[in-house]
Amino acid sequence: MEGQSVEELLAKAERDEAEKLQRITVHKELELEFDLGNLLASDRNPPTVLRHAGPTQEAELRTLARDNTQLLINQLWQLPTERVEETVVARLPEPTTRLPREKPVPRPRPLTRWQQFARLKGIRPKKKTNLVWDEVSGQWRRRWGYQRARDDTKEWLIEVPGNADPMEDQFAKRIQAKKERVAKNELNRLRNLARAHKMQLPSAAGMHPTGHQSKEELGRAMQVAKVSTASVGRFQERLPKEKAPRGSGKKRKFQPLFGDFAAEKKSQLEMLRVMNSKKPRLDVTRATNKQMREEDQEEAAKKRKMSQKGKRKGGRQGPGGKRKGGPPSQGGKRKGGLGSKVNSGPPGLGGKRKGGQHQGGKRRK
Amino acid sequence: MRPLTEEETRVMFEKIAKYIGENLQLLVDRPDGTYCFRLHNDRVYYVSEKILKLAANISGDKLMSLGTCFGKFTKTHKFRLHITALDYLAPYAKGFGVAAKSTQDCRKVDPMAIVVFHQADIGEYVRHEETLT
């Protein structure tokens, strides 16, 4: 009995082993091609699974995928492993598959002005050394750039040439000339760039005052000058009768044409719901503003009352004058927004006369 | 061609709601397809999503019209409803005419006074031939 059970156990263990082996060993007619750098396995076997007419067999496709993945993982387990921060990691080899270009080939750029000229004249670039011996400092310095060999702006002694104005600053003159050369170079670089991208440089064509400019040119120059401030023309005053320029606001942005149809529908239905609901919507900002204004008016009225009590004899004009100011502002306030207080007059404004005036103001509306 | 802004949609809905009331949501939310409003050259078009996608392939200056024109926005941004919207408004229409007198006056007037103007086009005589005797 026990022997039999032991035999059974052994047989069972053997069967399990065989099964496991079966699972991890896959038989293929043609070996797969592996590119472990990209974790890629290419199966060249003719796919009998896909030849069946009719709907694809899910189960067979799944087994095919499982087999191929098993083979790939078998290969991965054969790679050299190393330990990186408590984990065992396999080092992948270099990828062998060449991936296609992501972006198209860059188109050839047009030649710059110098390149065209050089090509025309047949000028070849001369090979020059990087460093030049500088006598003054007694060391090798670069040919151009920072701390260059022959920097004429850094000279400490300049002789005034015979034909020059003795009061002229020769040092400043040299620095100015350098700046102009740099600016010219920059301009040419931008021009070349604009030509390459077929764009237009923003030119300052009509901006220099010549005295022979037309009305339109002057207008354009004036517009550009207005906007060329640090605040981009926001705080520039206009002449008394000058009109504001048209079209100087931000361009409107609209929703995209296709957008999210569901979202569009939802927002429209929401708008309809709000429109259809019978009670007027409470505009919180307006209501709070109204409340604040009423409170301010109450304060003002109280102060008036105090001053009135103080100067009873001579105070006819004061309250009378202030009376004028009362109703129009009330009427104006009533027109805006509905808010929560529609019919209640401002409380505590004391005096039947004043109450009457306010009633009158409301009725007027 | 672009979708309507919030303001424009509100103005348009208010106008259409005068004719069909709450049934407007049946126009917005249809069971048989996604329809939407698009603005092209100041005119509002009611168009299904499928047609819209086809129309997007035509350049703006060559596109004449798409779907159904409901109406147009005037220069002062008021919405004017067009007769071409009738087919979509008719099934949901609330009343059938314009009030001739105000609500208060309607109550005080004699029984034979005219209360409602039913404005119709000339085709109505042909359409409702049977009912009009």
Interface residues (C-beta under 8 A of the other chain):
Chain A: F254 Q255 P256 L257 F258 G259 F261 E264 K265 S267 Q268 L269 M271 L272 M275 N276
Chain B: M1 R2 P3 T5 E6 T9 R10 F13 E14 A17 E22 L24 Q25 V28 D29 T34 C36 R38 E49 L52 K53 A56
